[in-house]
Amino acid sequence: MYAIVEIAGQQFKVNKDQKIYVHRQEGEAGDKLTFDRVYLIEDDQDVKVGMPVVSGASVDASIVSHVRGDKVLVFKKKRRKSYQKMTGHRQDFTQILIEGITV
């Protein structure tokens, strides 16, 4: 059984007991989350597709930890102008555990 759900503006294909990284969510480690924007649910042979969402469906999850991604370096240069600039960015992520998919 899997579902396609929208979490923080992005769509994810999730299964039960799967750990995924999503954009930073509010809450502490151990808190429960519920996502109700479920676009598709597949259960063995049955497929339910929403228009745009499946009514009454939700995905339950819990926060495992808050982490930061790898550093992304941004280098800017204008030739012959003696201009160089290097900056870095680290994105904040939340690791969540999918606990169940309800129809």
N, C-alpha and C positions, 0 to 999 in steps of 0.2 A: 504494500500500500504506500502510495506517495501522494504528495500534493504540491501544487504550485501556488506559492503564497507571496504577497508583497510585504516586505519588511524594510522600513526606512526608505521607501521610494525605489527599492530594487526588488526584482522577482527572483525567488529561489525555488529550486526543486528540493523538497525535504522528505526524509523518511523518519520513522520512529527511531529513537536512540541515536540520532545523527548529531554530530557537533559541527557547527558552522560559525564563521566569522561574519558579523554584520557591522554596519556603522554604529557608533557609540549609542547605547541605550541608557535610559535613566534607570537607576536602581543599583543595589549592591549585590555581591555574589550570593546566590541562593534565592534571590527574589524570583517570583513567577511572572511570566509574561503571557499574554493572549493576543494572537493576531487573527483578525476576522476577515481580512481581505484575501480570501481564498478563491483563486480563479479556476482551479481544476483539481478534482480528486479522482484517483484511479485505485479501485479496490478489486483485485483479482481480474474478473472479466468485465466489471461494471465501471464505466467512466462517466463522471458528472462534470459538465462544463457549465460555468456560470455565464450570465448575461448582464453585467460583467462579472459579478461574483456569485458563488454558490451560496444560496440563502441558508442560514443556520449552521454553516460550517465554520470551524475555527481550528487553529493550531496552538497547542499549549507548549510553552517552553520555560526553561529556567536559565538564569544567568550563571555561567561557570566562572568567568573572570573578565577583567578589563585589561586589554593589552594595547601596545602600540606597534604599528607596522614598521617595515624596514624604511630607512631613510632614502628619500628620493632627492637627488641632487639636481638643481636647476642652474645652468650656466648660461649667462648672457654675455655677448661680446659684439662690439661694433668695430669693425676693422678700420684701421688708420685713424681712429679717434681716441686711442689709448683708454678705452672703456672696457672693463671686465668686471663682472659681478657673479659671485657664486652664492646661492642660498640653498637651504635644505628644508625638507618638510617630512614630518612623520604623522601619519593618519592614526587617529584613535579608533580602535575596534573593540567589540564586545564578543566574546565567545559564548554561544548559547547552545543548550542541549535540548533537542526536540523531544518532548515527553509524550505527546500524543496528538492524533489527528481525529477530530470529531466531526461527524457529518450532520 
